[in-house]
Structures are given as C-alpha cells and as structure tokens.
Amino acid sequence: MSKTINIGIVGLGTVGCGVINNLSRNKKNLKKKYGFDYKILGISASNKTKKRPINIEGFNWYDNPLDLTKNKEIDLIIELVGGEKGIAFDLAIETIKNKKGFITANKALISTNGKILSEISSKNSVFFGYEAAVAGGIPIIKTLKSGLFLDKINDIFGILNGTSNFILSRMNSANKSFDEALTEAQELGYAEADPSFDINGMDAAYKLSIISALSFGEFPSLENTSVTGIEKIETIDHKFAKELGYKIKLVGKSTLINGKISKEISPMLVDEDSSLGKVEGVSNVVCINTDYNGTLILEGEGAGEGPTSASVLSDIIDFSQGTKSHLFSKSFEDLTDSVSKIEISNRCYYLRTFLVDQKGSMAKFTSILEKNGISIDQVIQRGGEHLKGEKNSTPVIMLTHPVDTDSINSAFLELINTDLISLNPIFLPVLKDD
C-alpha cells in the first residue's frame, strides 16, 4: 500500500511551476517505483493573479505562506522564493520547528544561514533537501553527502554559474562584446534583468561555499572567499587566450592546504581541451579530486526549469524513502567555522594591459614586473590590435611563470599609478589542476 505525502509549495516562478508540472507528469512513476502518492495541499506566491504556465485554480491558495507551516496535514514544504532572509528564512525556520520536511533551491539561504539551519534541523531531526541549490540538474549535493562520504577530498572546482559561462562562451565563439553577449543571454532567458550576482561572481560564491562545506566539514561562509567577476573581460582576451591554447571561464575553487581551506571565484584560463574548457553555454561542471576515487567529473545543465525541478523531485523522493542526513555531511557539533583567508599557492597568470606608444614604455613596464618578482614565460605584442578608444596604445599579453598573489597585487598597484598604461591591467590565474 502506497503512502501519500502532503506538500505545500511557496514560490510559483519558472521553477515552482516546473516542479508542479514535473510532479504531475511523473505521478504514476513515483507510485510505481517509489511507492508513494502525493497531494499538493497548498500553494503561495507574492502575486495570485500573475499569468503562469500552469492553472492554479485547483489548489488551495495561502496569502501568508507561513500559514502552510501551521497546517498539521502538510508533511513537506518546498521553498522556491529565493533570498537569504525575509520570507525564505522565516519559512525554513518555522517549517523545521513544526517538524516538517523542507526542500529548497535557494543557495543564498543555505550559504548565509547554514550554521543556524544546521543546528535547528539537527535538533528537530527533520529532512532538509537542497540538491537544486547548486549546479541545477547535476547531483553534486548527493554525491558529496553519500557517494564520497568515506573518501578524502583534496580540492573541488568547476563552472558553477550558467549565465557567466554562456556570456564567456559567446564572446569566444561569436566574437561578441561583453555587453552584446549579456544582452543575448537576457533575450534567451539565461540572465535576469539585473544580472549583477551572475556576472560579479556572487552567485557562484554562494554555491562554492556550500560544496566546500560539504567537502571539508565547515559551515558555509563567504567571509573568507576571494571573489572576482567577469565584467572586465574583453573580447580581445578570448582571442589571445585562444592563441595560447586556453579558454577563459569563471571558475570556483576550494582547496585544502595544510589543514586550511582556500576558496576563490575568479575568471581563469583553462586548457581548451580540459573538462572545463569543453563546457559551453549554460552548462556547469564540477571536478572533485579525491584520495581514493581519483578525479570525479560531473557535468550537466546548470539552471532552468527542467534541471532544477528534477533536482527538487529527487529530494522529494529521498523524503519519501525516509532518507535523513546531516545538513553538511557532519553533525552540527563536528562542523568548524571558516578559517581566515590563506594565501593561494604560486601559479601562472595571464596578464593583459594596454601600453602607451612611447619610447621606453616596454622597458619600464617589464622593470616593474621584475621588481615585483614576476618573470615572463610568453609575450604577445601586436600593434594592429586595439580596443575602441585605445588607438594610441598597444595591447601587451604575457603569461607569467608561477608567482604568489602578493607580487601580482603589488605590481598591479604600481602599474595603475604610472602613465605607462591607458587601461587598468588584468591578471587572470591559469588553472593547472585539470
């Protein structure tokens, strides 16, 4: 005899409507394969009359979503509103206190409030699912929670934001400017009207903090994460990166170094034939370096109604089977706070600047680099290549030998205070892990 799970859903945007459609489409399969039926006992959103791709007339509407947590017949609340505080946070707390299962696709909620959510969910011994919060349809949360539970993870890195990957892919493949690629992403529904969190790296930073917490047994935190977005990448950078055998990708990376964790979001040069280099469009990829299983690579669609609603459905199935685990793989008592940001190991960098056309400028430029301990591996200098408005300067592209970040930062500060350059230089790390 199958059991029935009574569900409340808050948030009826693209993903919320997708979850309802996915549940309806798979109703018979869920009963046949997993032995449960479901009923949606209540729904809630900010606007009842908004036009949606589903008919909501047959569902009980709640003006106040928190009232769903007080309905004793409801077993499981699904939060698809978004935001680190406000109704999403209140809904999570009240759901857990009322000992109901809770599922969310909200990375900001998990990343910002992971400590208190871990504590309260542990005390109340409830199911808390968030597979959809990171990398869309890629089962990265489940892999880290159970598939690699007994292994030791040394580092985890990947492409965690589909919007930025689409923009960088189109700049590279279609020779589009950053603004042109962003506009295309918005027209196709891959970017929000305000895409700030996608392009400035914060969306990826939230996700990295979560998978880092699962990998290394810490509470998620952005406090000690270095975050750099893609706003300063020019089409010309893709051109020269390609000449050097690389592509530019926004990479999230968390590494265990001497018992401490280094976390970083940054545009990086990756080998064009690597796992990251081959991922185009809105796809995501996560690479996990372990002691016993070697390197695991998970790739798939990173966002959208289909992948995200499928991950929510996966959590519903886990709830139906009585699956429970700690929020971040370890008990609340065994998790640690994020340590102070530590120095990143020496690595190679891609340097691009626009050197003014004057006698001796190259000699002065290389002298500054040398003074800061930066030695050059490769150089590209082409007088015929210019940015719009940069006709009196020449792009200079260099690949450095491995160097520490302090030397890079020191050289940057010195260069921007000279008259040698017409545009601030960029230094992009070269990823050698894959």
Secondary structure, 3 states (H helix, E strand, C coil): CCEEEEEEEECCCHHHHHHHHHHHHCHHHHHHHHCEEEEEEEEECCCCCCCCCCCCCCCCECCCHHHHHHCCCCCEEEECCCCCCHHHHHHHHHHHHCCCEEEECCHHHHHHHHHHHHHHHHHHCCCEECHHHCCCCCCHHHHHHHHCCCCCEEEEEEECCHHHHHHHHHHHHCCCCHHHHHHHHHHCCCCCCCCHHHHCCHHHHHHHHHHHHHHHCECCCCCCEEECCCCCCCHHHHHHHHHCCEEEEEEEEEEEECCEEEEEEEEEEEECCCCCCCCCCCEEEEEEEECCCCEEEEEEECCCHHHHHHHHHHHHHHHHCCCCCCCCCCCHHHCECCCCCCCCCCECEEEEEEEECCCCHHHHHHHHHHHCCCCEEEEEECCCCCCCCCCCEEEEEEEECCECHHHHHHHHHHHCCCCCECCCCEEEEECCCC
